Amino acid sequence: MSDTIKVEGTIERKGFGTGTWALVSTSGETYELHKAPKELQHAGLKVSVEGQIRKDVMTIAMIGSVLEVNHYKIKG
């Protein structure tokens, strides 16, 4: 796996059909959350997340880099 990154932003629901959970960073970059924890599955949450970009994981949604969450903090 790659190095740990830290991202702050807002949780959003994206995609077609069943959709997927995404983190839109404060700089506007979108990350698809890999196996998003239940606590992060709420659109509009402001969060800080630590995790790894998973280049070995492909998805149907293709909305951005796949981010596997290791730690998170809900800010509001």
MMTF fields as JSON, N, C-alpha, C and O atoms, coordinates in Angstrom:
{
  "mmtfVersion": "1.0.0",
  "mmtfProducer": "UNKNOWN",
  "numBonds": 303,
  "numAtoms": 304,
  "numGroups": 76,
  "numChains": 1,
  "numModels": 1,
  "chainsPerModel": [1],
  "groupsPerChain": [76],
  "chainIdList": ["A"],
  "bondAtomList": [4, 2, 8, 6, 12, 10, 16, 14, 20, 18, 24, 22, 28, 26, 32, 30, 36, 34, 40, 38, 44, 42, 48, 46, 52, 50, 56, 54, 60, 58, 64, 62, 68, 66, 72, 70, 76, 74, 80, 78, 84, 82, 88, 86, 92, 90, 96, 94, 100, 98, 104, 102, 108, 106, 112, 110, 116, 114, 120, 118, 124, 122, 128, 126, 132, 130, 136, 134, 140, 138, 144, 142, 148, 146, 152, 150, 156, 154, 160, 158, 164, 162, 168, 166, 172, 170, 176, 174, 180, 178, 184, 182, 188, 186, 192, 190, 196, 194, 200, 198, 204, 202, 208, 206, 212, 210, 216, 214, 220, 218, 224, 222, 228, 226, 232, 230, 236, 234, 240, 238, 244, 242, 248, 246, 252, 250, 256, 254, 260, 258, 264, 262, 268, 266, 272, 270, 276, 274, 280, 278, 284, 282, 288, 286, 292, 290, 296, 294, 300, 298],
  "bondOrderList": [1, 1, 1, 1, 1, 1, 1, 1, 1, 1, 1, 1, 1, 1, 1, 1, 1, 1, 1, 1, 1, 1, 1, 1, 1, 1, 1, 1, 1, 1, 1, 1, 1, 1, 1, 1, 1, 1, 1, 1, 1, 1, 1, 1, 1, 1, 1, 1, 1, 1, 1, 1, 1, 1, 1, 1, 1, 1, 1, 1, 1, 1, 1, 1, 1, 1, 1, 1, 1, 1, 1, 1, 1, 1, 1],
  "groupList": [{"groupName": "MET", "atomNameList": ["N", "CA", "C", "O"], "elementList": ["N", "C", "C", "O"], "formalChargeList": [0, 0, 0, 0], "bondAtomList": [1, 0, 2, 1, 3, 2], "bondOrderList": [1, 1, 2], "singleLetterCode": "M", "chemCompType": "L-PEPTIDE LINKING"}, {"groupName": "SER", "atomNameList": ["N", "CA", "C", "O"], "elementList": ["N", "C", "C", "O"], "formalChargeList": [0, 0, 0, 0], "bondAtomList": [1, 0, 2, 1, 3, 2], "bondOrderList": [1, 1, 2], "singleLetterCode": "S", "chemCompType": "L-PEPTIDE LINKING"}, {"groupName": "ASP", "atomNameList": ["N", "CA", "C", "O"], "elementList": ["N", "C", "C", "O"], "formalChargeList": [0, 0, 0, 0], "bondAtomList": [1, 0, 2, 1, 3, 2], "bondOrderList": [1, 1, 2], "singleLetterCode": "D", "chemCompType": "L-PEPTIDE LINKING"}, {"groupName": "THR", "atomNameList": ["N", "CA", "C", "O"], "elementList": ["N", "C", "C", "O"], "formalChargeList": [0, 0, 0, 0], "bondAtomList": [1, 0, 2, 1, 3, 2], "bondOrderList": [1, 1, 2], "singleLetterCode": "T", "chemCompType": "L-PEPTIDE LINKING"}, {"groupName": "ILE", "atomNameList": ["N", "CA", "C", "O"], "elementList": ["N", "C", "C", "O"], "formalChargeList": [0, 0, 0, 0], "bondAtomList": [1, 0, 2, 1, 3, 2], "bondOrderList": [1, 1, 2], "singleLetterCode": "I", "chemCompType": "L-PEPTIDE LINKING"}, {"groupName": "LYS", "atomNameList": ["N", "CA", "C", "O"], "elementList": ["N", "C", "C", "O"], "formalChargeList": [0, 0, 0, 0], "bondAtomList": [1, 0, 2, 1, 3, 2], "bondOrderList": [1, 1, 2], "singleLetterCode": "K", "chemCompType": "L-PEPTIDE LINKING"}, {"groupName": "VAL", "atomNameList": ["N", "CA", "C", "O"], "elementList": ["N", "C", "C", "O"], "formalChargeList": [0, 0, 0, 0], "bondAtomList": [1, 0, 2, 1, 3, 2], "bondOrderList": [1, 1, 2], "singleLetterCode": "V", "chemCompType": "L-PEPTIDE LINKING"}, {"groupName": "GLU", "atomNameList": ["N", "CA", "C", "O"], "elementList": ["N", "C", "C", "O"], "formalChargeList": [0, 0, 0, 0], "bondAtomList": [1, 0, 2, 1, 3, 2], "bondOrderList": [1, 1, 2], "singleLetterCode": "E", "chemCompType": "L-PEPTIDE LINKING"}, {"groupName": "GLY", "atomNameList": ["N", "CA", "C", "O"], "elementList": ["N", "C", "C", "O"], "formalChargeList": [0, 0, 0, 0], "bondAtomList": [1, 0, 2, 1, 3, 2], "bondOrderList": [1, 1, 2], "singleLetterCode": "G", "chemCompType": "PEPTIDE LINKING"}, {"groupName": "ARG", "atomNameList": ["N", "CA", "C", "O"], "elementList": ["N", "C", "C", "O"], "formalChargeList": [0, 0, 0, 0], "bondAtomList": [1, 0, 2, 1, 3, 2], "bondOrderList": [1, 1, 2], "singleLetterCode": "R", "chemCompType": "L-PEPTIDE LINKING"}, {"groupName": "PHE", "atomNameList": ["N", "CA", "C", "O"], "elementList": ["N", "C", "C", "O"], "formalChargeList": [0, 0, 0, 0], "bondAtomList": [1, 0, 2, 1, 3, 2], "bondOrderList": [1, 1, 2], "singleLetterCode": "F", "chemCompType": "L-PEPTIDE LINKING"}, {"groupName": "TRP", "atomNameList": ["N", "CA", "C", "O"], "elementList": ["N", "C", "C", "O"], "formalChargeList": [0, 0, 0, 0], "bondAtomList": [1, 0, 2, 1, 3, 2], "bondOrderList": [1, 1, 2], "singleLetterCode": "W", "chemCompType": "L-PEPTIDE LINKING"}, {"groupName": "ALA", "atomNameList": ["N", "CA", "C", "O"], "elementList": ["N", "C", "C", "O"], "formalChargeList": [0, 0, 0, 0], "bondAtomList": [1, 0, 2, 1, 3, 2], "bondOrderList": [1, 1, 2], "singleLetterCode": "A", "chemCompType": "L-PEPTIDE LINKING"}, {"groupName": "LEU", "atomNameList": ["N", "CA", "C", "O"], "elementList": ["N", "C", "C", "O"], "formalChargeList": [0, 0, 0, 0], "bondAtomList": [1, 0, 2, 1, 3, 2], "bondOrderList": [1, 1, 2], "singleLetterCode": "L", "chemCompType": "L-PEPTIDE LINKING"}, {"groupName": "TYR", "atomNameList": ["N", "CA", "C", "O"], "elementList": ["N", "C", "C", "O"], "formalChargeList": [0, 0, 0, 0], "bondAtomList": [1, 0, 2, 1, 3, 2], "bondOrderList": [1, 1, 2], "singleLetterCode": "Y", "chemCompType": "L-PEPTIDE LINKING"}, {"groupName": "HIS", "atomNameList": ["N", "CA", "C", "O"], "elementList": ["N", "C", "C", "O"], "formalChargeList": [0, 0, 0, 0], "bondAtomList": [1, 0, 2, 1, 3, 2], "bondOrderList": [1, 1, 2], "singleLetterCode": "H", "chemCompType": "L-PEPTIDE LINKING"}, {"groupName": "PRO", "atomNameList": ["N", "CA", "C", "O"], "elementList": ["N", "C", "C", "O"], "formalChargeList": [0, 0, 0, 0], "bondAtomList": [1, 0, 2, 1, 3, 2], "bondOrderList": [1, 1, 2], "singleLetterCode": "P", "chemCompType": "L-PEPTIDE LINKING"}, {"groupName": "GLN", "atomNameList": ["N", "CA", "C", "O"], "elementList": ["N", "C", "C", "O"], "formalChargeList": [0, 0, 0, 0], "bondAtomList": [1, 0, 2, 1, 3, 2], "bondOrderList": [1, 1, 2], "singleLetterCode": "Q", "chemCompType": "L-PEPTIDE LINKING"}, {"groupName": "ASN", "atomNameList": ["N", "CA", "C", "O"], "elementList": ["N", "C", "C", "O"], "formalChargeList": [0, 0, 0, 0], "bondAtomList": [1, 0, 2, 1, 3, 2], "bondOrderList": [1, 1, 2], "singleLetterCode": "N", "chemCompType": "L-PEPTIDE LINKING"}],
  "groupTypeList": [0, 1, 2, 3, 4, 5, 6, 7, 8, 3, 4, 7, 9, 5, 8, 10, 8, 3, 8, 3, 11, 12, 13, 6, 1, 3, 1, 8, 7, 3, 14, 7, 13, 15, 5, 12, 16, 5, 7, 13, 17, 15, 12, 8, 13, 5, 6, 1, 6, 7, 8, 17, 4, 9, 5, 2, 6, 0, 3, 4, 12, 0, 4, 8, 1, 6, 13, 7, 6, 18, 15, 14, 5, 4, 5, 8],
  "groupIdList": [1, 2, 3, 4, 5, 6, 7, 8, 9, 10, 11, 12, 13, 14, 15, 16, 17, 18, 19, 20, 21, 22, 23, 24, 25, 26, 27, 28, 29, 30, 31, 32, 33, 34, 35, 36, 37, 38, 39, 40, 41, 42, 43, 44, 45, 46, 47, 48, 49, 50, 51, 52, 53, 54, 55, 56, 57, 58, 59, 60, 61, 62, 63, 64, 65, 66, 67, 68, 69, 70, 71, 72, 73, 74, 75, 76],
  "secStructList": [7, 7, 7, 7, 3, 3, 3, 3, 3, 3, 3, 3, 3, 3, 1, 1, 6, 6, 7, 3, 3, 3, 3, 3, 3, 6, 6, 1, 7, 3, 3, 3, 3, 3, 6, 7, 7, 4, 4, 4, 7, 1, 6, 6, 7, 3, 3, 3, 3, 3, 3, 3, 3, 7, 6, 6, 7, 7, 7, 1, 1, 7, 7, 1, 3, 3, 3, 3, 3, 3, 3, 3, 3, 3, 7, 7],
  "xCoordList": [0.825, 0.0, 0.863, 2.045, 0.249, 0.976, 0.984, 0.432, 1.613, 1.688, 0.313, -0.616, 0.203, -1.038, -1.225, -0.28, -2.463, -2.789, -3.863, -4.602, -3.941, -4.983, -5.81, -5.268, -7.131, -8.042, -9.159, -9.728, -9.479, -10.639, -11.654, -11.296, -12.929, -13.955, -15.336, -15.61, -16.212, -17.619, -17.996, -17.615, -18.748, -19.237, -20.408, -21.299, -20.398, -21.486, -21.828, -20.993, -23.057, -23.498, -23.412, -23.996, -22.694, -22.476, -22.81, -22.877, -23.018, -23.153, -24.584, -25.541, -24.688, -25.98, -26.337, -25.493, -27.585, -28.016, -27.879, -28.419, -27.155, -26.982, -26.05, -26.045, -25.258, -24.371, -23.19, -23.001, -22.399, -21.222, -20.987, -21.46, -20.268, -19.947, -18.637, -17.669, -18.624, -17.451, -17.096, -17.937, -15.832, -15.34, -14.878, -13.959, -15.509, -15.098, -14.267, -14.765, -12.983, -12.049, -12.326, -13.034, -11.761, -11.922, -11.304, -11.654, -10.38, -9.768, -10.529, -10.146, -11.62, -12.468, -12.184, -12.879, -11.187, -10.871, -11.846, -12.198, -12.279, -13.223, -12.517, -11.74, -12.8, -12.273, -13.447, -14.392, -13.396, -14.408, -13.979, -12.861, -14.857, -14.512, -14.655, -15.735, -13.567, -13.53, -14.045, -13.449, -15.168, -15.789, -15.99, -15.498, -16.712, -16.935, -17.551, -18.548, -16.964, -17.555, -18.989, -19.29, -19.858, -21.264, -21.388, -22.277, -20.494, -20.553, -20.302, -20.682, -19.667, -19.393, -20.434, -20.337, -21.423, -22.425, -23.605, -24.755, -23.291, -24.306, -23.895, -22.919, -24.64, -24.319, -24.328, -25.199, -23.348, -23.264, -22.339, -22.051, -21.859, -20.937, -19.627, -19.087, -19.122, -17.787, -16.842, -17.06, -15.783, -14.895, -13.426, -13.076, -12.593, -11.159, -10.841, -11.195, -10.171, -9.938, -8.453, -7.768, -7.967, -6.622, -6.785, -7.594, -6.021, -6.093, -5.1, -4.204, -5.277, -4.399, -5.189, -6.331, -4.553, -5.114, -4.885, -3.761, -5.961, -5.891, -5.845, -6.885, -4.655, -4.496, -4.8, -4.944, -4.899, -5.189, -6.684, -7.077, -7.523, -8.973, -9.623, -9.376, -10.467, -11.208, -12.689, -13.165, -13.413, -14.84, -15.632, -15.078, -16.92, -17.809, -18.055, -18.2, -18.101, -18.43, -17.385, -17.747, -16.116, -15.021, -15.171, -15.092, -15.385, -15.587, -14.327, -14.298, -13.295, -12.046, -11.211, -11.58, -10.096, -9.222, -9.967, -10.781, -9.679, -10.297, -9.485, -8.282, -10.156, -9.505, -9.992, -11.18, -9.059, -9.377, -9.168, -8.062, -10.23, -10.207, -9.616, -10.075, -8.593, -8.011, -8.509, -8.845, -8.554, -9.011, -9.833, -9.601, -10.793, -11.592, -12.07, -12.13, -12.409, -12.979, -14.12, -13.945, -15.292, -16.458, -16.419, -16.311, -16.51, -16.417, -17.78, -17.917, -18.761, -20.09, -20.961, -22.107],
  "yCoordList": [-1.194, 0.0, 1.248, 1.211, 2.345, 3.606, 4.31, 3.814, 5.461, 6.256, 6.74, 6.833, 7.041, 7.569, 9.021, 9.809, 9.366, 10.756, 11.223, 10.415, 12.532, 13.142, 14.049, 14.857, 13.912, 14.697, 15.232, 14.499, 16.52, 17.121, 17.481, 17.939, 17.27, 17.603, 17.184, 17.049, 16.979, 16.686, 15.362, 15.09, 14.543, 13.268, 13.535, 14.326, 12.861, 12.966, 11.579, 10.674, 11.421, 10.187, 10.452, 11.421, 9.61, 9.845, 8.604, 7.497, 8.805, 7.696, 7.319, 7.936, 6.28, 5.771, 4.496, 3.912, 4.069, 2.827, 2.92, 3.83, 1.972, 1.97, 3.078, 3.433, 3.63, 4.744, 4.33, 3.153, 5.325, 5.089, 6.299, 7.395, 6.103, 7.195, 7.839, 7.155, 9.16, 9.911, 10.974, 11.428, 11.356, 12.471, 13.538, 13.307, 14.707, 15.837, 16.745, 17.323, 16.859, 17.61, 19.104, 19.584, 19.826, 21.282, 21.932, 23.061, 21.225, 21.756, 21.32, 21.676, 20.54, 20.153, 18.786, 18.378, 18.067, 16.735, 15.715, 15.791, 14.756, 13.729, 12.395, 11.967, 11.743, 10.414, 9.477, 9.816, 8.304, 7.281, 6.505, 5.991, 6.416, 5.741, 4.231, 3.73, 3.514, 2.052, 1.451, 1.641, 0.717, 0.106, 1.155, 1.007, 2.205, 3.324, 2.848, 2.126, 3.247, 2.905, 3.453, 4.51, 2.736, 3.154, 4.59, 5.328, 4.981, 6.326, 7.419, 8.57, 7.071, 8.056, 8.033, 8.807, 7.159, 7.023, 7.963, 7.535, 9.254, 10.295, 11.525, 12.193, 11.82, 12.963, 14.255, 14.472, 15.103, 16.404, 16.455, 17.539, 15.294, 15.287, 15.975, 15.756, 16.791, 17.387, 16.478, 16.204, 16.005, 15.02, 15.292, 16.035, 14.659, 14.577, 13.088, 12.339, 12.654, 11.234, 10.973, 11.759, 9.856, 9.364, 8.008, 7.191, 7.767, 6.484, 6.38, 7.212, 5.329, 5.09, 5.105, 4.65, 5.64, 5.547, 4.115, 3.613, 3.464, 2.068, 2.032, 2.072, 1.958, 1.894, 0.499, 0.312, -0.483, -1.857, -2.165, -3.299, -1.165, -1.354, -0.539, 0.66, -1.212, -0.519, -0.552, -1.502, 0.496, 0.561, 0.944, 1.445, 0.703, 1.085, 2.59, 3.206, 3.182, 4.604, 5.505, 6.493, 5.193, 5.966, 7.474, 8.264, 7.866, 9.28, 9.944, 11.161, 9.165, 9.697, 8.574, 7.404, 8.919, 7.918, 7.183, 7.771, 5.893, 5.077, 5.252, 4.996, 5.692, 5.96, 4.963, 4.913, 4.167, 3.237, 3.973, 4.423, 4.094, 4.867, 4.04, 2.932, 4.588, 3.95, 4.61, 3.928, 5.933, 6.712, 7.884, 8.384, 8.317, 9.475, 10.217, 9.669, 11.479, 12.311, 13.099, 13.782, 12.999, 13.741, 15.128, 15.283, 16.148, 17.536, 18.214, 19.262, 17.646, 18.253, 17.871, 18.312],
  "zCoordList": [0.0, 0.0, 0.0, 0.339, -0.385, -0.464, 0.885, 1.867, 0.91, 2.13, 2.57, 1.767, 3.841, 4.397, 3.973, 3.986, 3.596, 3.291, 4.261, 4.823, 4.451, 5.279, 4.387, 3.632, 4.478, 3.651, 4.526, 5.335, 4.364, 5.027, 3.961, 2.876, 4.278, 3.308, 3.765, 4.958, 2.766, 3.005, 2.35, 1.211, 3.082, 2.556, 1.614, 1.925, 0.446, -0.523, -1.048, -1.032, -1.512, -2.172, -3.666, -4.15, -4.409, -5.838, -6.644, -6.11, -7.931, -8.859, -9.172, -8.706, -9.981, -10.442, -9.687, -9.008, -9.808, -9.158, -7.654, -7.025, -7.078, -5.623, -5.163, -3.984, -6.079, -5.744, -4.889, -4.58, -4.514, -3.693, -2.803, -3.1, -1.729, -0.821, -1.241, -1.573, -1.221, -1.653, -0.631, 0.146, -0.654, 0.15, -0.826, -1.612, -0.782, -1.611, -0.723, 0.242, -1.069, -0.227, -0.288, -1.173, 0.659, 0.691, -0.541, -0.884, -1.218, -2.446, -3.701, -4.816, -3.518, -4.636, -5.24, -6.171, -4.742, -5.253, -4.662, -3.485, -5.493, -5.054, -4.875, -5.728, -3.748, -3.443, -3.233, -2.521, -3.845, -3.589, -2.351, -2.298, -1.358, -0.107, -0.259, -0.576, -0.033, -0.136, 1.168, 2.228, 1.077, 2.261, 3.354, 4.473, 3.012, 3.939, 5.253, 5.241, 6.388, 7.687, 7.784, 7.229, 8.484, 8.634, 9.138, 8.714, 10.045, 10.632, 9.597, 9.811, 8.478, 7.428, 6.315, 5.363, 6.422, 5.367, 5.588, 5.682, 5.669, 5.858, 5.057, 5.394, 3.997, 3.143, 3.949, 4.791, 3.677, 4.327, 5.524, 6.031, 5.995, 7.139, 6.777, 5.693, 7.667, 7.535, 8.303, 9.484, 7.63, 8.24, 7.93, 7.013, 8.733, 8.489, 8.429, 9.34, 7.353, 7.117, 6.878, 6.223, 7.418, 7.109, 6.448, 6.888, 5.394, 4.723, 3.589, 3.444, 2.773, 1.635, 0.336, 0.277, -0.71, -2.052, -2.529, -2.501, -2.966, -3.416, -4.944, -5.6, -5.498, -6.95, -7.485, -8.693, -6.583, -6.98, -6.997, -7.27, -6.709, -6.66, -7.774, -7.904, -8.586, -9.636, -9.274, -8.653, -9.669, -9.367, -10.612, -11.591, -10.556, -11.649, -11.633, -12.689, -10.453, -10.323, -10.975, -11.614, -10.833, -11.417, -11.18, -12.121, -9.927, -9.603, -9.079, -8.89, -8.845, -8.312, -7.743, -7.848, -7.146, -6.53, -5.422, -4.71, -5.287, -4.238, -2.958, -2.935, -1.895, -0.613, 0.428, 0.747, 0.957, 2.043, 3.359, 3.657, 4.143, 5.389, 6.524, 6.8, 7.182, 8.362, 9.645, 10.613, 9.645, 10.796, 10.286, 9.185, 11.092, 10.701, 11.937, 13.038, 11.721, 12.778, 12.16, 11.151, 12.777, 12.305, 12.92, 14.137, 12.047, 12.502, 12.57, 13.201, 11.946, 12.002, 10.857, 10.779]
}
